[in-house]
Amino acid sequence: MRKGSTSKTLSIKDVAKLAGVSISTVSRVINKNSGVKNRNLSKVQDAIKQLNFKPSVFAQRLATGKSNVISLVIPRFEGIFYSFYVLELIRGIGTMAAVMNLDLLLHLSDERSNLNFNGIGGVIFADLIKNKPFVEDAVARNIPTVVINNYVEDMNVNCIAIDNKGGAEHAVNYLIGLGHKKIAHITGELFTQAAAHRFEGYKAALKKHNLPLEDRYVVKTDYSRGQARAAAERLLKLPDAPTAIFVASDSMALEVMAVARELGIRIPADISIVGFDDNPSGLYGPVALTTVRQPLVKMAQDSLKELNALMNLKKKAGVKKVYLPTELVVRESCQSPQSAHT
C-alpha cells in the first residue's frame, strides 16, 4: 500500500504492518493506554503519520467501551433560540465540551420525542419539563446523567439547580426595604420549577414582613413578552396600582418597562421594577434594570464537569444535588415609592 494513502480501506492492521508491531500495540497507542514502550510508540506514531491514518471514532469506542459523545436534552418551546437561558446553557456546555474533547449532541425534546441513548457516554437534561420518562430511562440503564435547572427530589439522579426561591425572596425584600408595600408579581409558567420557586420566594418575602398576598397583584403568564405586556397593562391600570413589580424574567420585565413608558409612567419615580436572569439587554434601555443574576454558565459548566466525572468512574458513587446561589444586581429601575403612592 502506498504511503500517504487516504484510502478508506486503511485499517489498524496496515498501521501494525508498517510499524512492525502487533495490532494490540497499535490499539493501545490509539486509545492512549499506558504500557507501550517508547520505541514502539514512536514506530506506531510514524506509521500513522505516513499512512495518514484516521482512527474510527466508533472503533475507538468499541475498544475502550466508552463514548466521548454527550447529549444535551432541552425541552422545545417557541422562540427557543432567542432565549437568553438556552443560549447561555449551550455556550457554557459547548465551551466546556471543547476543552474536555467531548462531542456534544443537542436534542430538542417534546412529548413526541423518542430519545435514543445508543452510543451516548452521558446525558445532561435541561430541566424535567416533558423529559422525566427519559431521565428515568437513562438512570435505569446506568447511563451517566445530570439534570440541571431542576432540583430533583424524587429520583436518584445528580442535579444542579438555581436557588430561585432565595433569589426572588431577596429581590422582594429589597423592594420592601425601599418602603414598597404594594408589590405585584408577574410569574413565569408555573408548571416549571423555576417559575414556581420564584413565586414561592415572592410570597415568603411578603409573609416575612406581614404584608398581605393580594390576588389582584399576581398575574400568571407563560414567560412570553406578549403575556407580559397584557399583565403590565392590567396592573398599571388598576385604581390602586402597585408601586413595584417583581417580574419572573428580564425579557418580560423589559416589556413591562416599555408599557409603563407608553402609559407615561416614570421608572423608577412612579413604578419600581425588578427582573430575574441578568440578561445583558437589561443594561441598554433608558433605565438599567435591577435584576437577580443567576449563574447559568456556571450551572452549565459544573454539570459537564460532574457528568465527565461520572463517565470516568470505575464504580458507582453517591448522588450529588446542588443549589447554586443567586445575586441581586441593583441598577436604576428601583427607588423608594413617592408619597402619593404610599
Contacts in CASP RR format, 6 or more apart in sequence:
PFRMAT RR
TARGET T0000
AUTHOR 0000-0000-0000
METHOD contacts of the structure
MODEL  1
MRKGSTSKTLSIKDVAKLAGVSISTVSRVINKNSGVKNRNLSKVQDAIKQ
LNFKPSVFAQRLATGKSNVISLVIPRFEGIFYSFYVLELIRGIGTMAAVM
NLDLLLHLSDERSNLNFNGIGGVIFADLIKNKPFVEDAVARNIPTVVINN
YVEDMNVNCIAIDNKGGAEHAVNYLIGLGHKKIAHITGELFTQAAAHRFE
GYKAALKKHNLPLEDRYVVKTDYSRGQARAAAERLLKLPDAPTAIFVASD
SMALEVMAVARELGIRIPADISIVGFDDNPSGLYGPVALTTVRQPLVKMA
QDSLKELNALMNLKKKAGVKKVYLPTELVVRESCQSPQSAHT
1 7 0 8 1.000
1 10 0 8 1.000
1 14 0 8 1.000
1 51 0 8 1.000
3 18 0 8 1.000
3 50 0 8 1.000
3 51 0 8 1.000
4 50 0 8 1.000
4 51 0 8 1.000
4 52 0 8 1.000
5 51 0 8 1.000
5 52 0 8 1.000
6 52 0 8 1.000
10 51 0 8 1.000
10 53 0 8 1.000
10 54 0 8 1.000
12 23 0 8 1.000
12 26 0 8 1.000
12 27 0 8 1.000
12 30 0 8 1.000
12 55 0 8 1.000
12 59 0 8 1.000
13 23 0 8 1.000
14 51 0 8 1.000
14 53 0 8 1.000
15 26 0 8 1.000
15 44 0 8 1.000
15 47 0 8 1.000
15 48 0 8 1.000
15 51 0 8 1.000
15 53 0 8 1.000
16 22 0 8 1.000
16 23 0 8 1.000
16 25 0 8 1.000
16 26 0 8 1.000
16 47 0 8 1.000
18 47 0 8 1.000
18 50 0 8 1.000
18 51 0 8 1.000
19 25 0 8 1.000
19 26 0 8 1.000
19 40 0 8 1.000
19 43 0 8 1.000
19 44 0 8 1.000
19 46 0 8 1.000
19 47 0 8 1.000
20 43 0 8 1.000
21 40 0 8 1.000
21 43 0 8 1.000
21 44 0 8 1.000
25 36 0 8 1.000
25 40 0 8 1.000
25 44 0 8 1.000
26 44 0 8 1.000
26 47 0 8 1.000
27 33 0 8 1.000
27 63 0 8 1.000
28 35 0 8 1.000
28 36 0 8 1.000
29 36 0 8 1.000
29 40 0 8 1.000
29 41 0 8 1.000
29 44 0 8 1.000
29 45 0 8 1.000
30 55 0 8 1.000
30 60 0 8 1.000
30 63 0 8 1.000
31 60 0 8 1.000
31 63 0 8 1.000
31 64 0 8 1.000
36 44 0 8 1.000
47 53 0 8 1.000
57 68 0 8 1.000
61 67 0 8 1.000
61 68 0 8 1.000
61 119 0 8 1.000
66 121 0 8 1.000
66 311 0 8 1.000
67 119 0 8 1.000
67 120 0 8 1.000
67 121 0 8 1.000
67 122 0 8 1.000
68 101 0 8 1.000
68 102 0 8 1.000
68 103 0 8 1.000
68 121 0 8 1.000
69 102 0 8 1.000
69 103 0 8 1.000
69 104 0 8 1.000
69 105 0 8 1.000
69 119 0 8 1.000
69 120 0 8 1.000
69 121 0 8 1.000
69 122 0 8 1.000
70 97 0 8 1.000
70 102 0 8 1.000
70 103 0 8 1.000
70 104 0 8 1.000
70 105 0 8 1.000
70 120 0 8 1.000
70 121 0 8 1.000
70 122 0 8 1.000
70 123 0 8 1.000
70 124 0 8 1.000
70 304 0 8 1.000
70 307 0 8 1.000
70 311 0 8 1.000
71 104 0 8 1.000
71 105 0 8 1.000
71 106 0 8 1.000
71 107 0 8 1.000
71 115 0 8 1.000
71 117 0 8 1.000
71 120 0 8 1.000
71 122 0 8 1.000
71 123 0 8 1.000
71 124 0 8 1.000
72 89 0 8 1.000
72 90 0 8 1.000
72 93 0 8 1.000
72 104 0 8 1.000
72 105 0 8 1.000
72 106 0 8 1.000
72 107 0 8 1.000
72 123 0 8 1.000
72 124 0 8 1.000
72 126 0 8 1.000
73 107 0 8 1.000
73 109 0 8 1.000
73 115 0 8 1.000
73 123 0 8 1.000
73 124 0 8 1.000
73 125 0 8 1.000
73 126 0 8 1.000
73 131 0 8 1.000
73 134 0 8 1.000
74 80 0 8 1.000
74 86 0 8 1.000
74 89 0 8 1.000
74 106 0 8 1.000
74 107 0 8 1.000
74 108 0 8 1.000
74 109 0 8 1.000
74 126 0 8 1.000
74 127 0 8 1.000
75 108 0 8 1.000
75 109 0 8 1.000
75 110 0 8 1.000
75 126 0 8 1.000
75 127 0 8 1.000
75 129 0 8 1.000
75 130 0 8 1.000
75 131 0 8 1.000
76 108 0 8 1.000
76 109 0 8 1.000
76 110 0 8 1.000
77 83 0 8 1.000
78 224 0 8 1.000
80 86 0 8 1.000
80 108 0 8 1.000
81 87 0 8 1.000
84 250 0 8 1.000
84 251 0 8 1.000
84 277 0 8 1.000
84 279 0 8 1.000
84 281 0 8 1.000
85 149 0 8 1.000
85 277 0 8 1.000
85 296 0 8 1.000
86 126 0 8 1.000
88 296 0 8 1.000
88 297 0 8 1.000
88 300 0 8 1.000
89 126 0 8 1.000
89 148 0 8 1.000
89 296 0 8 1.000
89 299 0 8 1.000
89 300 0 8 1.000
90 106 0 8 1.000
90 300 0 8 1.000
91 297 0 8 1.000
91 300 0 8 1.000
92 296 0 8 1.000
92 297 0 8 1.000
92 300 0 8 1.000
92 301 0 8 1.000
92 304 0 8 1.000
93 104 0 8 1.000
93 124 0 8 1.000
93 300 0 8 1.000
93 301 0 8 1.000
93 303 0 8 1.000
93 304 0 8 1.000
94 104 0 8 1.000
94 304 0 8 1.000
95 301 0 8 1.000
96 300 0 8 1.000
96 301 0 8 1.000
96 304 0 8 1.000
96 305 0 8 1.000
97 103 0 8 1.000
97 104 0 8 1.000
97 304 0 8 1.000
100 304 0 8 1.000
100 308 0 8 1.000
102 304 0 8 1.000
102 308 0 8 1.000
105 120 0 8 1.000
107 113 0 8 1.000
107 115 0 8 1.000
109 115 0 8 1.000
109 130 0 8 1.000
109 131 0 8 1.000
109 134 0 8 1.000
110 130 0 8 1.000
111 130 0 8 1.000
113 130 0 8 1.000
113 134 0 8 1.000
115 134 0 8 1.000
115 137 0 8 1.000
117 123 0 8 1.000
117 137 0 8 1.000
117 138 0 8 1.000
117 141 0 8 1.000
117 143 0 8 1.000
120 143 0 8 1.000
121 143 0 8 1.000
121 144 0 8 1.000
121 311 0 8 1.000
122 138 0 8 1.000
122 143 0 8 1.000
122 144 0 8 1.000
122 145 0 8 1.000
122 307 0 8 1.000
122 310 0 8 1.000
122 311 0 8 1.000
123 138 0 8 1.000
123 143 0 8 1.000
123 144 0 8 1.000
123 145 0 8 1.000
123 146 0 8 1.000
123 307 0 8 1.000
124 145 0 8 1.000
124 146 0 8 1.000
124 147 0 8 1.000
124 148 0 8 1.000
124 303 0 8 1.000
124 304 0 8 1.000
124 307 0 8 1.000
125 131 0 8 1.000
125 134 0 8 1.000
125 135 0 8 1.000
125 138 0 8 1.000
125 145 0 8 1.000
125 146 0 8 1.000
125 147 0 8 1.000
125 148 0 8 1.000
126 148 0 8 1.000
126 149 0 8 1.000
127 147 0 8 1.000
127 148 0 8 1.000
127 149 0 8 1.000
127 150 0 8 1.000
127 192 0 8 1.000
127 193 0 8 1.000
127 194 0 8 1.000
128 135 0 8 1.000
128 147 0 8 1.000
128 150 0 8 1.000
128 152 0 8 1.000
128 193 0 8 1.000
129 191 0 8 1.000
129 192 0 8 1.000
135 145 0 8 1.000
135 147 0 8 1.000
135 152 0 8 1.000
135 155 0 8 1.000
135 157 0 8 1.000
136 155 0 8 1.000
138 145 0 8 1.000
139 145 0 8 1.000
139 155 0 8 1.000
139 156 0 8 1.000
139 157 0 8 1.000
142 316 0 8 1.000
144 307 0 8 1.000
144 310 0 8 1.000
144 311 0 8 1.000
144 313 0 8 1.000
145 157 0 8 1.000
145 158 0 8 1.000
145 307 0 8 1.000
145 310 0 8 1.000
146 157 0 8 1.000
146 158 0 8 1.000
146 159 0 8 1.000
146 160 0 8 1.000
146 303 0 8 1.000
146 306 0 8 1.000
146 307 0 8 1.000
146 310 0 8 1.000
147 157 0 8 1.000
147 158 0 8 1.000
147 159 0 8 1.000
147 160 0 8 1.000
148 159 0 8 1.000
148 160 0 8 1.000
148 161 0 8 1.000
148 299 0 8 1.000
148 300 0 8 1.000
148 303 0 8 1.000
149 161 0 8 1.000
149 162 0 8 1.000
149 193 0 8 1.000
149 194 0 8 1.000
149 299 0 8 1.000
150 159 0 8 1.000
150 161 0 8 1.000
150 193 0 8 1.000
151 159 0 8 1.000
151 161 0 8 1.000
151 193 0 8 1.000
151 321 0 8 1.000
151 323 0 8 1.000
152 159 0 8 1.000
152 321 0 8 1.000
153 321 0 8 1.000
156 319 0 8 1.000
157 319 0 8 1.000
158 306 0 8 1.000
158 310 0 8 1.000
158 319 0 8 1.000
158 320 0 8 1.000
158 321 0 8 1.000
159 320 0 8 1.000
159 321 0 8 1.000
159 322 0 8 1.000
160 299 0 8 1.000
160 302 0 8 1.000
160 303 0 8 1.000
160 306 0 8 1.000
160 322 0 8 1.000
160 324 0 8 1.000
161 193 0 8 1.000
161 299 0 8 1.000
161 321 0 8 1.000
161 322 0 8 1.000
161 323 0 8 1.000
161 324 0 8 1.000
162 194 0 8 1.000
162 294 0 8 1.000
162 295 0 8 1.000
162 296 0 8 1.000
162 299 0 8 1.000
162 323 0 8 1.000
162 324 0 8 1.000
162 326 0 8 1.000
163 323 0 8 1.000
163 324 0 8 1.000
163 325 0 8 1.000
163 326 0 8 1.000
164 193 0 8 1.000
164 194 0 8 1.000
164 195 0 8 1.000
164 197 0 8 1.000
164 198 0 8 1.000
164 201 0 8 1.000
164 276 0 8 1.000
164 294 0 8 1.000
164 326 0 8 1.000
165 197 0 8 1.000
165 198 0 8 1.000
165 200 0 8 1.000
165 201 0 8 1.000
165 204 0 8 1.000
166 197 0 8 1.000
166 201 0 8 1.000
166 326 0 8 1.000
167 198 0 8 1.000
167 201 0 8 1.000
167 276 0 8 1.000
167 292 0 8 1.000
167 326 0 8 1.000
167 328 0 8 1.000
168 197 0 8 1.000
168 198 0 8 1.000
168 199 0 8 1.000
168 200 0 8 1.000
168 201 0 8 1.000
168 202 0 8 1.000
168 205 0 8 1.000
168 246 0 8 1.000
168 276 0 8 1.000
168 292 0 8 1.000
169 201 0 8 1.000
169 202 0 8 1.000
169 204 0 8 1.000
169 205 0 8 1.000
169 208 0 8 1.000
170 292 0 8 1.000
170 326 0 8 1.000
170 328 0 8 1.000
171 205 0 8 1.000
171 246 0 8 1.000
171 274 0 8 1.000
171 275 0 8 1.000
171 276 0 8 1.000
171 290 0 8 1.000
171 292 0 8 1.000
171 328 0 8 1.000
172 183 0 8 1.000
172 201 0 8 1.000
172 202 0 8 1.000
172 205 0 8 1.000
172 206 0 8 1.000
172 246 0 8 1.000
172 274 0 8 1.000
173 205 0 8 1.000
173 208 0 8 1.000
173 209 0 8 1.000
174 274 0 8 1.000
174 290 0 8 1.000
174 328 0 8 1.000
174 330 0 8 1.000
174 334 0 8 1.000
175 183 0 8 1.000
175 244 0 8 1.000
175 246 0 8 1.000
175 272 0 8 1.000
175 274 0 8 1.000
175 334 0 8 1.000
176 183 0 8 1.000
176 205 0 8 1.000
176 209 0 8 1.000
176 211 0 8 1.000
178 244 0 8 1.000
178 272 0 8 1.000
178 334 0 8 1.000
178 335 0 8 1.000
178 336 0 8 1.000
178 337 0 8 1.000
179 336 0 8 1.000
179 337 0 8 1.000
179 342 0 8 1.000
180 243 0 8 1.000
180 244 0 8 1.000
180 272 0 8 1.000
180 336 0 8 1.000
180 337 0 8 1.000
181 211 0 8 1.000
181 243 0 8 1.000
181 337 0 8 1.000
181 342 0 8 1.000
182 217 0 8 1.000
182 240 0 8 1.000
182 241 0 8 1.000
182 242 0 8 1.000
182 243 0 8 1.000
182 244 0 8 1.000
182 337 0 8 1.000
182 341 0 8 1.000
183 202 0 8 1.000
183 206 0 8 1.000
183 211 0 8 1.000
183 217 0 8 1.000
183 242 0 8 1.000
183 243 0 8 1.000
183 244 0 8 1.000
183 245 0 8 1.000
183 246 0 8 1.000
184 217 0 8 1.000
184 218 0 8 1.000
184 219 0 8 1.000
184 235 0 8 1.000
184 242 0 8 1.000
184 244 0 8 1.000
184 245 0 8 1.000
184 246 0 8 1.000
185 199 0 8 1.000
185 202 0 8 1.000
185 217 0 8 1.000
185 218 0 8 1.000
185 219 0 8 1.000
185 245 0 8 1.000
185 246 0 8 1.000
185 247 0 8 1.000
185 248 0 8 1.000
186 219 0 8 1.000
186 221 0 8 1.000
186 228 0 8 1.000
186 231 0 8 1.000
186 232 0 8 1.000
186 235 0 8 1.000
186 245 0 8 1.000
186 246 0 8 1.000
186 247 0 8 1.000
186 248 0 8 1.000
186 252 0 8 1.000
186 256 0 8 1.000
187 195 0 8 1.000
187 198 0 8 1.000
187 199 0 8 1.000
187 218 0 8 1.000
187 219 0 8 1.000
187 220 0 8 1.000
187 221 0 8 1.000
187 248 0 8 1.000
188 195 0 8 1.000
188 198 0 8 1.000
188 220 0 8 1.000
188 221 0 8 1.000
188 222 0 8 1.000
188 223 0 8 1.000
188 248 0 8 1.000
188 249 0 8 1.000
188 252 0 8 1.000
189 195 0 8 1.000
189 221 0 8 1.000
189 222 0 8 1.000
189 223 0 8 1.000
190 196 0 8 1.000
190 199 0 8 1.000
190 220 0 8 1.000
195 223 0 8 1.000
195 248 0 8 1.000
198 248 0 8 1.000
198 276 0 8 1.000
199 218 0 8 1.000
199 248 0 8 1.000
202 246 0 8 1.000
203 213 0 8 1.000
206 212 0 8 1.000
206 213 0 8 1.000
207 213 0 8 1.000
216 238 0 8 1.000
217 235 0 8 1.000
217 242 0 8 1.000
219 231 0 8 1.000
219 234 0 8 1.000
219 235 0 8 1.000
221 227 0 8 1.000
221 228 0 8 1.000
221 230 0 8 1.000
221 231 0 8 1.000
221 248 0 8 1.000
221 252 0 8 1.000
223 248 0 8 1.000
223 249 0 8 1.000
223 251 0 8 1.000
223 252 0 8 1.000
224 252 0 8 1.000
225 251 0 8 1.000
225 252 0 8 1.000
225 254 0 8 1.000
225 255 0 8 1.000
226 255 0 8 1.000
227 252 0 8 1.000
228 247 0 8 1.000
228 251 0 8 1.000
228 252 0 8 1.000
228 253 0 8 1.000
228 255 0 8 1.000
228 256 0 8 1.000
229 255 0 8 1.000
229 256 0 8 1.000
229 258 0 8 1.000
229 259 0 8 1.000
231 252 0 8 1.000
231 256 0 8 1.000
232 245 0 8 1.000
232 255 0 8 1.000
232 256 0 8 1.000
232 259 0 8 1.000
232 260 0 8 1.000
233 259 0 8 1.000
233 263 0 8 1.000
235 241 0 8 1.000
235 242 0 8 1.000
235 245 0 8 1.000
236 259 0 8 1.000
236 260 0 8 1.000
236 263 0 8 1.000
236 265 0 8 1.000
236 271 0 8 1.000
237 263 0 8 1.000
241 271 0 8 1.000
241 341 0 8 1.000
242 271 0 8 1.000
243 270 0 8 1.000
243 271 0 8 1.000
243 272 0 8 1.000
243 337 0 8 1.000
243 338 0 8 1.000
243 341 0 8 1.000
243 342 0 8 1.000
244 271 0 8 1.000
244 272 0 8 1.000
244 273 0 8 1.000
244 274 0 8 1.000
244 334 0 8 1.000
244 337 0 8 1.000
245 253 0 8 1.000
245 256 0 8 1.000
245 271 0 8 1.000
245 272 0 8 1.000
245 273 0 8 1.000
245 274 0 8 1.000
246 274 0 8 1.000
246 275 0 8 1.000
246 276 0 8 1.000
247 253 0 8 1.000
247 256 0 8 1.000
247 273 0 8 1.000
247 274 0 8 1.000
247 275 0 8 1.000
247 276 0 8 1.000
248 275 0 8 1.000
248 276 0 8 1.000
249 275 0 8 1.000
249 276 0 8 1.000
249 277 0 8 1.000
249 279 0 8 1.000
250 275 0 8 1.000
250 276 0 8 1.000
250 277 0 8 1.000
250 278 0 8 1.000
250 279 0 8 1.000
250 281 0 8 1.000
250 282 0 8 1.000
250 289 0 8 1.000
250 291 0 8 1.000
251 277 0 8 1.000
251 279 0 8 1.000
251 281 0 8 1.000
252 275 0 8 1.000
253 273 0 8 1.000
253 274 0 8 1.000
253 275 0 8 1.000
253 276 0 8 1.000
253 282 0 8 1.000
253 289 0 8 1.000
253 291 0 8 1.000
254 281 0 8 1.000
254 282 0 8 1.000
254 285 0 8 1.000
254 289 0 8 1.000
256 273 0 8 1.000
257 267 0 8 1.000
257 273 0 8 1.000
257 285 0 8 1.000
257 287 0 8 1.000
257 289 0 8 1.000
257 333 0 8 1.000
260 266 0 8 1.000
260 267 0 8 1.000
260 270 0 8 1.000
260 271 0 8 1.000
260 273 0 8 1.000
261 267 0 8 1.000
261 286 0 8 1.000
265 271 0 8 1.000
267 273 0 8 1.000
267 286 0 8 1.000
267 287 0 8 1.000
267 333 0 8 1.000
268 287 0 8 1.000
268 332 0 8 1.000
268 333 0 8 1.000
268 334 0 8 1.000
268 335 0 8 1.000
269 335 0 8 1.000
269 338 0 8 1.000
270 338 0 8 1.000
270 341 0 8 1.000
272 290 0 8 1.000
272 333 0 8 1.000
272 334 0 8 1.000
272 335 0 8 1.000
272 337 0 8 1.000
273 289 0 8 1.000
273 290 0 8 1.000
273 333 0 8 1.000
273 334 0 8 1.000
274 289 0 8 1.000
274 290 0 8 1.000
274 291 0 8 1.000
274 292 0 8 1.000
274 333 0 8 1.000
274 334 0 8 1.000
275 289 0 8 1.000
275 290 0 8 1.000
275 291 0 8 1.000
275 292 0 8 1.000
276 291 0 8 1.000
276 292 0 8 1.000
276 294 0 8 1.000
277 291 0 8 1.000
277 292 0 8 1.000
277 293 0 8 1.000
277 294 0 8 1.000
277 296 0 8 1.000
278 291 0 8 1.000
278 292 0 8 1.000
278 293 0 8 1.000
278 294 0 8 1.000
278 329 0 8 1.000
279 291 0 8 1.000
282 288 0 8 1.000
282 289 0 8 1.000
282 291 0 8 1.000
283 289 0 8 1.000
283 331 0 8 1.000
287 331 0 8 1.000
287 332 0 8 1.000
287 333 0 8 1.000
288 331 0 8 1.000
288 332 0 8 1.000
288 333 0 8 1.000
289 331 0 8 1.000
289 332 0 8 1.000
289 333 0 8 1.000
290 328 0 8 1.000
290 329 0 8 1.000
290 330 0 8 1.000
290 331 0 8 1.000
290 332 0 8 1.000
290 333 0 8 1.000
290 334 0 8 1.000
291 328 0 8 1.000
291 329 0 8 1.000
291 331 0 8 1.000
292 326 0 8 1.000
292 327 0 8 1.000
292 328 0 8 1.000
292 329 0 8 1.000
293 326 0 8 1.000
293 327 0 8 1.000
293 328 0 8 1.000
293 329 0 8 1.000
294 324 0 8 1.000
294 326 0 8 1.000
295 324 0 8 1.000
295 325 0 8 1.000
295 326 0 8 1.000
298 324 0 8 1.000
299 324 0 8 1.000
302 322 0 8 1.000
302 324 0 8 1.000
306 320 0 8 1.000
310 317 0 8 1.000
END
